[in-house]
Amino acid sequence: MARLPSKSEIIDWLDTHPTASSKRDIAKAFGLKGAERVELKRLLAELEGDGRLARRRRHYQDAPKLPPVSVLELRGPDAAGDLWARPMEWQGNGAEPKILFLPRASDPAIAVGERFLARLTEARDEKHDYEARLMRRIGVAPAVRVVGIFRKATEGGRILPINKGEDREWRVREGMTFDARDGELVEAEPVGPKGRMGAQQARIVERLGDPSAPRAVSLIAIHQHGIPDAFPAEVLAEADAQTPASMAGREDLRALPLVTIDPVDARDHDDAVGAMPEDDPANPEGMVLWVAIADVAHYVRPGSELDREARKRGNSTYFPDRVVPMLPDILSGDLCSLHEGVDRPVIAVRMRLNAQGDKIGHDFHRGMMNSRASLSYEQAQAAADGAPNDATAPLLDDVIGPLWKAYGLLKAARERRQPLELDLPERKIELTNDGRVKSVNFRERFDAHRLIEEFMVLANVAAAEELERLRRPLLYRVHEEPTVEKLDALREVAQASGFTLAKGQVLKTAHLNRLLGQAEGTDFDELINVTTLRSMQQAYYHPGNLGHFGLALRSYAHFTSPIRRYSDLIVHRALIAGHRWGDDGLSSADEEMLPETAQHVSDTERRSMLAERDTTDRYLAAFLSERVGTEMTGRISGVQRFGAFVKLDETGADGLLPIREIGAEYFVYDRDRQTLMGSTTGTEIAVGQRVTVRLAEAVPMTGGLMLELVELDGRAVPTGPHRARGKGPRRGGGTVRSKATAASVKRKRVRRER
């Protein structure tokens, strides 16, 4: 009877006989027969289960191994401080091997997410498979990440896109599937060049689970836009080690009548307000306004792990079902949150207002406050309107009354300043407990909202002016005036709607407010507001002062939300350094990095805005998916060569009306006038027109809504089989122009085709 080989002997034999790898070959090599072959089968099964062998049909081979020199990506440390890395060249279908990174003292620092070339040695430790030593840094991971639905195939599979309007698929080779299941939501990264026919290959790097699961909508946006949503262990450890701030070096502001006023579902409270009459006889009818902001800089110090992570995130991102915070919850939801009845460290500004609402002075303080109450907007508004509840009744005389009096002064000053007065209702998506869309409404706006906004704007102005006085560097919030091209487009829409926007003078917000006032209460109200918003430049951060056009302010800096914006933390540190309040102010490294920081936080802000918008679109599509076939009213909000966009009245959702659904004739796109005109009938599709549409398709996975045109400006659009664009006559409907106009459009079409 032959001796049964050990597992190591089997593996060694396979290494030296790669072409003879069937069970029969192995049995023959070791002289195994009869019952011994049964034992061999058991050994091979155990080796396969251990991951040390891989079976391909009837043949066995060594389990996939990493080459001795491999590209790795640093994943970060665990709770014990050990550094782990992920292989970029793993070809197996099973779990990736665990790699322990062992940096030498002389190695340069490798950041989480950075890639590097490493020399690997196999480890016999049961906790990891390889140990890695740095050879050369490569750089950060590719910025492009693919999020989609994995469809399994015989060899590998493909990833179907979830981006609205994208139809490109990605091929996944066998060995790069990360063991993903068919229909699973995955995250992948492009690999290699494009294949024949333009098919791009990708490697799956993370499995995200069931795409139809509750609350998967925001998860898709988080991964799609690359928003960091998990705090590294060292950041959490540093946050957990924080203790409440003491009174050392602080002014005692706990007697001030400060309260927080936030949404009823607010997850953090980073600003408190209070007001009182001015006691200076030289300022009759004046008011003193206090704005106290959480002293985040006390906890998040320059160069710390918390600081590096906060800068990386740039800001918090808000979804209907979750928040991806800039800071760990122990800070954002506890130590830095101005809870009722709890001492909290703050940086506060005291501002003096005259009877006309102008700020005539300010001074900053680093102190300790104690909030009298945590109020919702609804509670504060009801109390101001004469209907206080148990929480607000004791606050009427020394808190609510003075706050509204100060707000009255600021309103008068605002009317003189004339900031841009856009009126764009905000949507509120309510979810059930299991993450399904319960309702879509528009948020109600109270004077309590405007009060807080005006107080915060004034505090931000005071912060910018104070740092200019102290000659300290800072990050300004910049909003430049619209370009000539965007103003011309706005003027075209205004004239088409029957309004005027003056030309040939220096543009001021007051001119735009007059246009908005003309449209108020008309059918074109929302159109003019949306078009005015689109004509604006996007605000951003910059170390130079370029002014804020929309607010009609010379100097403006974000100071009031350091829990959720890194830009505000920079301003806090600048104030600390300028007033010499401690060693946690703006460091020399911070100052040198201000241009890069400004660009970075501007980029992360845009990233969050896109993720939040995509999530809203997907939730709206999910909500409307049960109403496919229903007729809805709306207004044309945009026109492109391929069709028109319609903003639906009830939900504010945007849907696409493809050009094939508008009519059977050829439509000429006028980019300057933002119109589509029928070449045969002269039917014009323009921004602002009222439409009735039928919901043809709602795709929650992409957020896409496809519409069919039923009525245009109150006129029925005939139904029937659609023909290809430009073939066959349109059978009527819409606004019919004169024969001369139609002929002119037809000649223009002929010239273009030539």
C-alpha positions in Angstrom: 0.0 0.0 0.0 1.5 3.3 -1.1 1.9 6.2 1.4 -0.6 9.0 1.1 1.3 12.2 0.2 1.1 15.2 2.5 -0.6 18.4 1.3 2.8 20.1 0.9 4.0 17.3 -1.2 1.0 17.5 -3.5 1.6 21.3 -4.0 5.3 20.8 -4.6 4.6 18.1 -7.2 2.1 20.4 -9.0 4.7 23.2 -9.1 7.1 20.9 -10.9 4.5 19.3 -13.2 2.2 22.1 -14.4 1.1 20.1 -17.5 0.1 17.0 -15.5 -2.5 18.3 -13.1 -5.5 16.0 -13.1 -6.5 13.8 -10.2 -5.4 10.7 -12.3 -2.0 12.3 -12.9 -1.5 13.0 -9.2 -2.6 9.5 -8.2 -0.3 7.9 -10.7 2.7 9.9 -9.6 2.3 8.8 -6.0 1.2 5.2 -6.8 -2.3 5.5 -5.3 -5.0 3.0 -6.1 -8.4 2.0 -5.0 -9.4 3.4 -1.6 -6.2 5.5 -1.6 -7.7 7.6 -4.4 -10.7 8.3 -2.2 -8.4 9.7 0.4 -6.6 11.7 -2.3 -9.9 13.2 -3.4 -10.5 14.3 0.2 -7.1 15.9 0.4 -7.6 17.8 -2.8 -11.0 19.0 -1.6 -9.4 20.3 1.6 -6.6 22.1 -0.3 -9.2 23.7 -2.5 -11.3 24.7 0.5 -8.2 26.3 2.1 -7.6 28.3 -1.1 -4.2 26.6 -1.7 -5.4 24.9 -4.9 -7.7 26.0 -7.6 -9.6 23.6 -9.8 -10.2 24.2 -13.5 -12.6 21.6 -14.8 -10.8 18.3 -13.9 -7.4 19.7 -13.4 -5.8 21.2 -10.2 -3.2 24.0 -10.0 -1.7 26.2 -7.4 -4.2 28.8 -6.2 -3.5 32.2 -7.8 -0.5 33.9 -6.3 0.7 37.4 -6.4 4.0 38.1 -8.3 6.9 38.8 -6.0 6.9 42.5 -7.1 3.3 43.9 -7.2 1.4 47.1 -7.3 -0.5 47.7 -4.0 -2.9 50.3 -2.7 -2.7 51.3 0.9 -6.0 50.7 2.7 -5.1 52.1 6.1 -4.4 50.9 9.6 -6.6 48.7 11.8 -7.4 49.3 15.5 -4.0 47.8 16.4 -2.2 50.3 14.1 -1.1 47.7 11.5 -1.0 48.9 8.0 -2.8 46.9 5.3 -2.7 47.0 1.5 -4.8 45.8 -1.4 -3.3 44.1 -4.4 -4.0 45.6 -7.8 -2.9 42.5 -9.7 -5.1 39.8 -8.1 -6.4 37.4 -10.7 -8.3 35.0 -8.3 -12.1 34.9 -8.0 -12.0 34.3 -4.3 -11.1 36.7 -1.5 -8.1 38.9 -2.0 -5.0 37.8 -0.1 -4.3 39.9 3.1 -1.1 41.9 2.8 0.6 43.5 5.8 2.6 46.6 4.9 5.9 46.9 6.8 7.3 50.4 6.2 10.9 51.1 7.1 11.9 54.2 9.1 13.6 55.6 6.0 10.5 55.1 3.8 8.5 58.2 2.6 5.0 58.5 4.0 2.3 56.6 2.0 -1.2 58.1 2.3 -4.3 56.0 2.4 -5.5 55.3 -1.2 -2.0 55.9 -2.6 -0.4 53.2 -4.8 3.1 51.8 -4.6 5.3 49.1 -6.0 6.2 46.6 -3.3 8.3 43.4 -2.9 6.2 40.6 -1.4 7.2 37.6 0.7 4.7 34.9 1.6 3.8 34.8 5.2 3.0 31.7 7.2 1.0 33.8 9.7 -2.7 32.8 9.8 -3.7 36.4 10.0 -2.2 37.5 6.6 -0.9 36.0 3.4 1.9 38.4 2.4 4.2 41.0 3.9 5.1 44.0 1.7 8.2 46.3 1.6 8.1 49.6 -0.3 10.1 49.8 -3.5 8.7 52.9 -5.2 5.7 55.3 -4.8 3.4 55.4 -7.8 0.6 57.9 -6.8 -3.0 58.0 -6.0 -5.7 55.6 -7.2 -7.4 56.5 -10.5 -10.0 59.2 -10.1 -12.4 57.4 -12.4 -14.6 54.8 -10.6 -17.4 52.9 -12.2 -20.6 52.1 -10.2 -23.1 49.8 -11.9 -24.9 46.5 -12.0 -22.8 43.4 -12.5 -24.2 40.8 -15.0 -22.4 37.5 -14.8 -21.3 35.7 -17.9 -19.6 32.4 -18.7 -16.2 34.0 -18.4 -16.3 37.2 -16.3 -19.2 39.4 -17.0 -20.2 43.0 -17.7 -21.2 46.1 -15.7 -24.3 48.0 -16.7 -24.2 51.8 -16.0 -26.5 53.5 -13.6 -25.6 57.0 -14.7 -28.5 58.8 -16.3 -27.9 59.2 -20.0 -24.9 56.8 -20.1 -25.2 53.6 -22.2 -21.5 52.4 -22.1 -21.0 48.9 -20.6 -17.8 47.7 -19.1 -16.3 44.2 -19.6 -15.0 42.3 -16.6 -12.6 39.5 -17.3 -12.6 36.3 -15.3 -10.4 36.8 -12.3 -11.4 40.4 -11.9 -15.0 39.9 -10.7 -14.2 40.0 -7.0 -16.6 37.1 -6.7 -19.6 39.4 -7.4 -23.0 37.9 -7.8 -25.3 38.4 -10.8 -27.4 41.6 -10.4 -25.2 42.9 -7.6 -24.3 46.6 -7.3 -20.5 46.9 -7.7 -17.8 49.5 -7.8 -15.0 49.0 -10.3 -12.0 50.8 -11.9 -10.9 50.9 -15.5 -8.0 48.6 -16.5 -6.0 48.4 -19.7 -6.7 50.0 -23.0 -10.0 49.9 -24.8 -10.7 46.6 -26.6 -12.0 46.2 -30.1 -15.3 47.9 -30.7 -14.4 50.4 -28.0 -15.3 48.1 -25.0 -13.5 49.2 -21.9 -12.4 46.6 -19.3 -12.8 47.1 -15.6 -11.8 45.4 -12.4 -14.4 45.1 -9.6 -12.9 46.5 -6.4 -16.0 46.5 -4.1 -19.3 44.8 -3.8 -22.1 47.1 -2.7 -25.0 44.7 -2.4 -28.5 44.6 -3.6 -29.3 47.8 -5.7 -33.0 47.6 -4.8 -32.4 47.4 -1.1 -33.8 50.2 1.1 -31.4 53.2 1.4 -29.2 51.9 -1.5 -30.0 55.2 -3.4 -27.6 57.3 -1.3 -25.1 54.5 -1.2 -24.9 54.6 -5.0 -24.2 58.3 -5.0 -21.6 58.0 -2.3 -19.6 55.5 -4.3 -20.4 57.0 -7.7 -18.9 60.3 -6.7 -16.1 59.0 -4.5 -17.3 60.5 -1.3 -15.3 59.1 1.7 -17.9 57.5 4.0 -15.9 55.5 6.5 -13.5 57.0 9.0 -10.1 55.4 9.3 -9.4 53.8 12.6 -6.8 56.3 13.7 -9.3 59.2 13.1 -11.9 57.5 15.2 -9.4 56.8 17.9 -8.3 60.4 18.0 -11.9 61.6 18.1 -12.7 59.1 21.0 -9.8 60.5 23.0 -11.2 64.0 23.0 -12.6 65.4 26.3 -14.9 68.4 26.9 -13.1 71.8 26.7 -12.4 73.6 29.9 -12.8 77.3 30.8 -9.1 77.9 30.6 -8.4 80.9 28.4 -12.1 81.5 27.7 -14.6 84.2 28.5 -17.7 83.1 30.4 -20.6 83.7 28.0 -23.0 81.3 29.7 -25.3 84.1 31.0 -26.1 85.3 27.4 -29.7 84.5 26.2 -28.4 82.2 23.4 -30.6 79.6 21.6 -30.2 77.4 18.6 -32.9 77.4 15.8 -32.6 74.6 13.3 -34.7 72.2 11.3 -36.7 69.8 13.4 -34.6 66.9 12.2 -31.2 68.6 12.5 -28.3 66.3 13.2 -26.0 68.9 14.6 -26.3 72.4 16.1 -23.3 74.6 15.3 -24.7 78.1 15.7 -26.6 79.9 18.4 -28.1 83.4 18.4 -29.2 86.0 20.9 -30.1 89.7 20.8 -30.7 92.5 23.2 -31.3 96.3 23.1 -28.2 98.5 22.8 -27.6 100.3 26.1 -25.4 103.0 24.5 -27.3 106.4 24.5 -25.3 107.3 21.3 -27.1 104.5 19.5 -30.9 105.0 20.2 -33.1 102.1 19.1 -30.0 100.1 18.3 -29.6 96.4 19.0 -26.8 94.1 20.0 -26.7 90.8 18.1 -24.7 87.8 19.2 -23.8 84.8 17.0 -21.9 82.0 18.7 -20.3 79.2 16.6 -19.0 75.9 17.8 -15.3 76.0 18.5 -14.3 73.1 16.3 -10.7 74.3 16.1 -10.2 73.4 19.8 -10.7 69.7 18.9 -9.5 69.5 15.3 -5.9 70.8 15.4 -3.6 71.5 12.4 -1.7 68.4 11.3 -3.8 65.9 13.3 -5.5 62.8 11.9 -8.8 64.5 12.4 -7.6 67.5 10.5 -6.3 65.5 7.6 -9.5 63.6 7.3 -11.7 66.7 7.6 -9.6 68.4 4.8 -9.9 65.3 2.6 -13.7 65.3 2.9 -14.0 69.1 2.6 -17.6 69.2 3.9 -20.5 67.1 5.1 -22.8 65.6 2.5 -26.6 65.4 3.2 -29.0 62.8 1.8 -32.6 62.2 2.7 -31.7 59.0 4.6 -28.2 59.8 5.9 -25.4 62.3 6.4 -21.8 61.6 5.5 -20.2 63.9 8.0 -17.0 65.8 7.8 -16.2 64.9 11.5 -16.9 61.8 13.5 -20.2 61.8 15.4 -18.6 62.2 18.8 -17.6 65.6 17.6 -20.3 66.7 15.2 -23.2 65.2 17.2 -21.8 65.8 20.7 -18.7 67.7 21.8 -19.1 70.4 19.1 -22.9 70.5 19.0 -24.5 73.3 21.0 -27.0 71.2 22.9 -29.5 72.8 25.2 -28.3 73.2 28.8 -24.8 72.0 28.2 -21.6 74.1 28.4 -19.9 74.2 25.0 -16.8 76.1 23.7 -17.5 78.7 21.0 -16.1 81.5 19.0 -18.7 84.3 19.2 -19.1 87.6 17.5 -20.9 90.5 19.1 -22.3 93.0 16.5 -23.9 96.4 17.1 -26.7 97.5 14.8 -28.1 101.0 14.5 -31.7 101.9 14.1 -31.4 101.5 10.3 -30.0 97.9 10.6 -26.4 98.8 9.6 -23.6 97.1 11.5 -21.7 99.9 13.2 -19.2 97.7 15.1 -18.3 94.1 16.1 -15.9 92.2 18.4 -14.9 88.6 18.6 -14.6 86.4 21.7 -13.4 82.9 22.5 -15.6 81.7 25.2 -18.0 79.1 26.8 -21.8 79.2 26.3 -24.8 77.3 27.5 -27.8 77.2 25.2 -31.1 78.2 26.7 -33.1 76.1 24.3 -32.8 74.0 21.1 -35.7 75.2 19.0 -37.0 74.2 15.6 -37.9 76.8 13.0 -41.6 75.9 13.5 -41.4 76.4 17.3 -39.6 79.8 17.0 -42.0 81.0 14.3 -45.1 80.0 16.2 -43.8 81.8 19.3 -43.1 85.0 17.3 -46.6 84.8 15.8 -48.1 84.7 19.3 -48.7 81.0 19.8 -45.8 79.9 22.1 -45.7 76.3 23.5 -44.3 75.2 26.8 -40.7 75.4 25.5 -40.9 78.9 24.0 -43.3 80.7 26.4 -40.6 81.5 29.0 -38.4 82.8 26.2 -40.8 85.4 24.7 -39.5 88.5 26.4 -35.7 88.1 26.6 -35.1 85.8 23.6 -37.8 85.6 20.9 -38.9 89.3 21.0 -35.4 90.8 20.8 -34.4 88.3 18.0 -37.3 89.4 15.9 -36.7 93.1 16.6 -33.1 92.7 15.4 -34.3 90.8 12.4 -36.6 93.7 11.5 -33.6 96.1 11.5 -31.6 93.7 9.3 -34.5 93.3 6.8 -34.5 97.1 6.3 -30.8 97.1 5.6 -31.2 94.1 3.2 -33.8 96.0 1.2 -31.4 98.8 0.8 -28.5 96.5 -0.1 -30.6 94.5 -2.7 -29.0 91.1 -2.7 -30.3 88.7 -5.3 -33.9 87.7 -4.3 -34.4 84.3 -5.9 -37.5 82.4 -4.9 -36.8 78.7 -5.5 -38.8 76.3 -3.4 -36.8 73.5 -1.8 -38.0 69.9 -2.1 -38.3 67.7 0.9 -38.3 63.9 0.4 -39.9 62.0 3.3 -39.0 58.3 3.7 -40.7 55.5 5.4 -38.8 53.6 8.1 -37.6 51.0 5.6 -36.2 53.7 3.2 -39.0 53.9 0.7 -40.3 57.3 -0.5 -43.4 58.3 1.5 -44.0 61.8 0.0 -42.4 64.6 -1.9 -43.3 68.1 -0.8 -41.8 71.6 -0.9 -40.4 73.0 2.4 -42.3 75.8 3.9 -40.2 78.9 4.5 -40.8 81.0 7.6 -39.4 84.3 8.8 -37.5 82.2 11.3 -35.5 80.8 8.3 -34.8 84.2 7.0 -33.8 85.5 10.5 -31.1 82.8 10.9 -29.9 83.4 7.3 -29.5 87.2 7.9 -27.7 86.7 11.2 -25.3 84.2 9.6 -24.6 86.5 6.6 -23.8 89.4 9.0 -21.5 87.1 11.1 -19.7 86.0 8.0 -19.2 89.6 6.9 -17.8 90.5 10.3 -15.4 87.5 10.2 -14.0 88.7 6.8 -13.7 92.3 7.9 -12.0 91.3 11.2 -9.4 89.2 9.5 -8.8 92.0 7.0 -8.3 94.4 10.0 -5.9 91.9 11.6 -4.1 91.4 8.2 -4.5 87.7 8.5 -4.8 85.3 5.5 -8.2 83.6 5.0 -10.5 81.9 2.6 -13.1 84.2 1.1 -16.4 83.0 -0.3 -16.3 84.4 -3.8 -19.2 84.9 -6.2 -18.4 86.7 -9.5 -20.9 88.5 -11.6 -22.5 86.7 -14.6 -20.7 86.5 -17.9 -21.9 88.6 -20.9 -23.0 85.4 -22.7 -25.1 84.2 -19.8 -26.7 87.6 -19.3 -27.6 87.7 -23.0 -29.3 84.2 -22.7 -31.2 85.5 -19.7 -32.3 88.6 -21.6 -33.6 86.4 -24.5 -35.7 84.4 -22.1 -37.0 87.5 -20.4 -38.0 89.2 -23.6 -39.7 86.0 -24.9 -41.7 86.0 -21.7 -42.7 89.6 -22.0 -40.3 91.2 -19.6 -37.2 93.4 -19.8 -33.7 93.3 -18.5 -31.9 96.6 -19.1 -28.7 96.5 -21.3 -25.7 98.7 -21.5 -25.1 99.5 -17.8 -23.1 98.1 -15.0 -25.1 95.1 -13.8 -26.3 95.2 -10.2 -28.4 92.7 -8.3 -31.1 95.3 -8.1 -31.5 95.0 -11.9 -32.1 91.3 -11.6 -34.5 91.8 -8.7 -36.6 94.1 -10.9 -36.8 91.3 -13.5 -37.8 88.8 -10.8 -40.4 91.3 -9.5 -41.9 91.6 -13.0 -42.3 87.9 -13.2 -43.7 87.4 -9.6 -47.2 86.0 -9.6 -47.2 85.3 -13.4 -47.0 81.9 -15.2 -43.3 82.7 -15.8 -42.4 83.2 -12.2 -40.5 79.9 -11.7 -39.0 80.1 -15.2 -37.4 83.5 -14.6 -36.2 82.4 -11.2 -34.6 79.2 -12.6 -33.1 81.0 -15.6 -31.7 83.7 -13.4 -30.1 81.1 -11.2 -28.6 79.4 -14.2 -27.1 82.7 -15.4 -25.1 83.0 -12.2 -21.5 81.9 -11.8 -20.9 79.2 -9.3 -19.6 80.4 -5.9 -16.2 79.1 -4.8 -13.4 79.6 -2.2 -10.4 81.8 -2.9 -7.6 83.3 -0.7 -8.1 86.6 -2.6 -11.1 88.9 -2.1 -13.1 89.0 -5.4 -16.4 90.0 -3.7 -19.8 88.3 -3.5 -22.1 89.5 -6.3 -25.2 87.5 -5.3 -25.2 88.9 -1.8 -24.0 92.4 -2.9 -21.2 92.3 -0.4 -17.6 93.5 -0.7 -16.1 91.0 1.8 -17.5 87.7 2.7 -16.1 84.6 4.4 -17.7 81.4 5.7 -17.4 81.4 9.4 -20.7 79.9 10.8 -20.5 76.1 10.0 -17.1 74.6 11.0 -18.8 71.3 11.9 -19.7 70.7 8.2 -17.3 72.9 6.2 -13.5 72.9 6.3 -13.4 76.4 4.9 -15.1 77.7 8.1 -12.5 75.8 10.2 -9.8 77.7 8.3 -11.4 81.0 9.1 -11.7 80.0 12.8 -8.0 79.2 12.9 -7.2 82.5 11.3 -9.2 84.3 14.0 -7.5 82.3 16.7 -4.0 83.2 15.3 -5.0 86.8 14.8 -6.2 87.3 18.4 -3.5 85.0 19.8 -6.0 82.9 21.6 -3.9 79.7 21.7 -1.6 77.4 19.8 -4.4 75.9 17.6 -4.6 78.7 15.2 -3.8 78.9 11.5 -0.4 77.2 11.1 2.3 78.3 8.6 1.6 75.1 6.7 -2.1 76.0 6.5 -1.1 79.5 5.1 1.1 78.0 2.5 -1.6 75.6 1.4 -4.4 78.1 1.2 -4.6 78.2 -2.7 -4.7 74.4 -2.8 -7.1 74.2 0.1 -9.4 76.7 -1.6 -9.5 74.7 -4.8 -9.9 71.4 -3.0 -12.9 72.5 -0.8 -14.5 74.1 -3.9 -14.2 70.8 -5.6 -15.6 68.7 -2.7 -18.5 71.1 -2.4 -19.4 70.5 -6.1 -19.0 66.8 -5.6 -21.4 66.8 -2.7 -23.9 69.0 -4.7 -23.9 66.5 -7.6 -24.2 63.5 -5.3 -27.2 65.1 -3.5 -28.8 66.0 -6.8 -28.4 62.6 -8.2 -29.8 61.0 -5.1 -32.9 63.3 -5.2 -33.4 62.4 -8.9 -33.3 58.7 -8.0 -35.7 59.0 -5.1 -38.1 61.1 -7.3 -37.9 58.4 -10.0 -38.7 55.7 -7.5 -41.6 57.7 -6.2 -43.0 58.3 -9.7 -42.4 54.7 -10.9 -45.8 53.7 -9.6 -47.4 56.4 -11.7 -46.2 55.4 -15.2 -48.9 56.2 -17.7 -50.3 59.1 -15.6 -50.7 62.6 -17.2 -48.9 65.5 -15.4 -48.5 69.2 -16.0 -45.2 71.1 -16.1 -43.2 73.7 -17.9 -40.4 73.4 -20.5 -37.2 74.2 -18.4 -34.6 73.5 -21.1 -34.2 72.8 -24.7 -31.5 70.7 -26.5 -31.0 69.3 -29.9 -32.3 65.9 -28.8 -35.4 67.2 -27.0 -36.7 69.3 -24.2 -36.6 69.0 -20.4 -39.8 69.5 -18.4 -40.0 70.4 -14.8 -43.1 68.8 -13.3 -45.4 71.0 -11.2 -46.3 68.5 -8.4 -42.8 67.2 -7.5 -40.4 69.6 -9.2 -38.8 66.5 -10.9 -37.1 67.0 -14.3 -38.0 64.7 -17.1 -36.8 64.3 -20.7 -39.2 64.8 -23.6 -37.3 63.2 -26.5 -37.6 64.9 -29.8 -39.3 61.8 -31.2 -42.2 62.5 -28.8 -42.6 66.1 -29.9 -43.6 65.4 -33.5 -42.8 63.5 -36.7 -41.4 66.5 -38.6 -37.8 67.7 -38.6 -37.1 70.1 -35.8 -34.4 72.9 -36.1 -32.5 73.6 -32.8 -31.7 77.3 -32.2 -29.0 77.4 -29.5 -29.1 81.1 -29.0 -32.9 81.4 -28.5 -33.1 78.0 -26.8 -35.9 76.7 -29.1 -36.9 73.8 -31.3 -38.9 74.8 -34.4 -40.8 72.4 -36.7 -39.7 72.7 -40.3 -43.1 72.0 -41.7 -45.6 73.6 -39.3 -43.4 76.1 -37.6 -44.4 74.6 -34.2 -42.0 76.1 -31.6 -40.9 74.5 -28.4 -39.4 77.1 -26.1 -38.3 77.5 -22.5 -41.3 78.5 -20.3 -44.1 76.9 -22.3 -46.8 75.0 -20.3 -47.2 71.4 -21.2 -49.2 68.3 -20.2 -47.1 65.2 -20.5 -47.6 61.5 -19.9 -45.0 59.6 -17.8 -43.7 56.9 -20.1 -40.8 55.6 -18.0 -39.3 56.1 -14.6 -36.0 54.4 -13.8 -35.1 54.6 -10.1 -31.6 53.1 -10.7 -30.6 56.1 -12.9 -33.1 58.7 -11.8 -34.3 59.1 -15.4 -37.8 60.1 -16.4 -39.0 59.8 -19.9 -42.1 61.8 -21.0 -44.6 61.9 -23.9 -46.1 65.1 -25.0 -49.9 65.4 -24.7 -50.6 69.2 -24.8 -48.5 72.2 -25.7 -49.7 75.6 -24.4 -53.1 74.1 -23.9 -53.4 72.6 -27.4 -53.9 68.9 -27.8 -51.1 67.0 -29.6 -52.4 64.3 -31.8 -51.3 60.7 -31.0 -50.4 58.0 -33.3 -47.4 56.0 -34.5 -44.2 58.0 -34.5 -42.1 58.3 -37.7 -38.4 58.9 -37.9 -37.3 62.5 -37.5 -37.7 64.5 -40.7 -39.9 61.9 -42.4 -43.5 62.5 -43.1 -45.7 65.5 -42.1 -46.6 66.4 -38.6 -50.4 66.1 -38.2 -51.0 69.4 -36.5 -51.0 70.7 -32.9 -48.9 73.3 -31.2 -48.4 76.9 -32.2 -48.6 77.1 -36.0 -46.5 79.9 -37.5 -47.1 81.6 -40.9 -46.2 79.9 -44.1 -43.4 82.4 -44.6 -41.8 81.6 -41.2 -42.1 77.8 -42.0 -40.5 78.4 -45.4 -37.6 80.3 -43.8 -37.0 77.6 -41.3 -37.0 75.0 -44.1 -34.4 77.0 -46.1 -32.2 77.1 -43.0 -32.5 73.4 -42.7 -31.5 72.9 -46.3 -28.4 75.1 -45.8 -27.4 73.1 -42.8 -27.7 69.8 -44.6 -25.5 71.0 -47.4 
